[in-house]
Amino acid sequence: MIIEFLDEAEQELFEAAYWYESKEAGLGIRFRDEIFHILNRIVDDPLLWRERTGGYRRVNCPIFPYYVPFFIRGDKIIIAAIAHDHRKPSYWKSRA
């Protein structure tokens, strides 16, 4: 399967990594690595996570307070957001 980021999701990834890096050297890299690890897990078995109302699936980050909602569309995995777990819940759902 192929992963595609919505433009907004890609921007959120860069902004969050930059913010963490500005707080502590190396922290942004750790955040980015955690997201990439999650993306690899999604590619390996995208059906592992249950489908939620609205047709999306969600993977929680184990260390950082973020989650990755995604949609499966044919042979593509669409990353809808890199969403902070405590800010504006469901703000990204209109991206579906």
C-alpha positions, 0 to 999 in steps of 0.5 A: 500500500502507498501512504499519502499525506493530505497537505494539512497533515504534512504541515502538522508533522513539520510544525510539531517536529519543529516545535519539539526541536525548539524546546529541546535538541533532538526531541523533534527528531524523536517525535518524527521517528515515532510518527514514521514508526507508526506509519510503517506499522500502518503500512504493514497492517492497516486493518489492525486498527478498528474503523470508527464512525466516519470511516477512519482508523486511528493510531495513538502515539505511545510517547507523544500526545498525538494520534494519526487518523487515516483512511484506506482508499483502494491501495492508498492510505491517506493520512488525514492529520497528525493531531494533538490529542488534547486540542480541538478534538475532531477538527480534522474530520472535515478533511475526509 
